[in-house]
Amino acid sequence: MKILMDEVTSNIMTELEKTQKSFWNIPRETGIMINMFIKMMNAKSVLEIGTSNGYSGLWIAKALKETGGHLTTIEFYEKRQCVAIENFKICGVFDIITPIQGSACDIIERFSEEEKFDFVFIDANKREYVKYFELIKPHLTPKAFIAADNIISHAEKVQTFIDAVDRDDEFQYEILKLPGGLLTAYRNSKS
Ligand SMILES: C[S@@+](CC[C@H](N)C(=O)[O-])C[C@H]1O[C@@H](n2cnc3c(N)ncnc32)[C@H](O)[C@@H]1O
C-alpha cells in the first residue's frame, strides 16, 4: 500500500506540486520519506526551519497527527507564512502547528532551555545550515533525528554543515540520494 492521505490534503498537495519551483518545495519523494521517518521513530516534537507555503509541513504534520505530536515551523517571509497557514487550516492540521515568523537563527537563539525536539527538518538558507546545526544541538532529545535538504544540489553552500556533522561523534549520518540530496543524522547520545 502506498501512503494514505485524505482527499482534501491529497488535492492540496497536487496543487502545490504545480508551483514547486516558485516556492522551493521539497520533492514528493522527500516528503514521503520524512513522513515515514517521523512515524517510524514516533516523533512527538518536530522543528522545521523553512516553511515556505507549507508543502513539507503538510507531510510532517500528517505524520504527527498519527503520533500525537506537534510541529514548530519557522519562516522569514510573512506572505509565505500566511499561505502556509491557510494550507494547514484547509488540511486540518493547524491545531498541531506553531508557525513562527522571523530569522531562524534569532528565533532558535530565543528558545527556552526546556524546548526540545526529537526531529528537525532543515530547509532554509543553505549557507546557514551549519549555524542551525550548532544552535539546535542544545534543543535535541538524546535520540533525535535531523534531516536536511539540498545537500547534493547545493553541495558547496552546505559543505561547512556536512563537515560539522562529520566531526561530531554524537551523530551517525548518511546522505540519501533523493532528488536534491537529503542528509539524515541520528543522534546517539545518553543525555
Ligand atoms: C527551500 S524553501 C522551504 C521549502 C519548504 N520546506 C517546503 O518544502 O515546502 C526555504 C524557505 O526558507 C525561508 N528562509 C530562508 N532563510 C531563512 C531564514 N534565515 N530564516 C527563516 N526562514 C528562512 C525562505 O523564505 C523560504 O521560504
The ligand as an ORCA input file, in Angstrom:
! r2SCAN-3c Opt
* xyz 0 1
  C      13.534     25.814      0.345
  S      12.283     26.849      0.968
  C      11.411     25.814      2.103
  C      10.512     24.858      1.421
  C       9.655     24.052      2.365
  N      10.454     23.361      3.354
  C       8.869     23.036      1.575
  O       9.469     22.058      1.128
  O       7.663     23.241      1.396
  C      13.209     27.845      2.087
  C      12.366     28.804      2.876
  O      13.157     29.269      3.947
  C      12.947     30.628      4.124
  N      14.146     31.201      4.730
  C      15.334     31.458      4.128
  N      16.219     31.929      5.005
  C      15.574     31.951      6.200
  C      15.976     32.332      7.498
  N      17.200     32.782      7.743
  N      15.053     32.229      8.486
  C      13.816     31.764      8.257
  N      13.396     31.387      7.039
  C      14.269     31.475      6.026
  C      12.673     31.165      2.723
  O      11.921     32.354      2.773
  C      11.931     30.007      2.067
  O      10.550     30.175      2.122
*
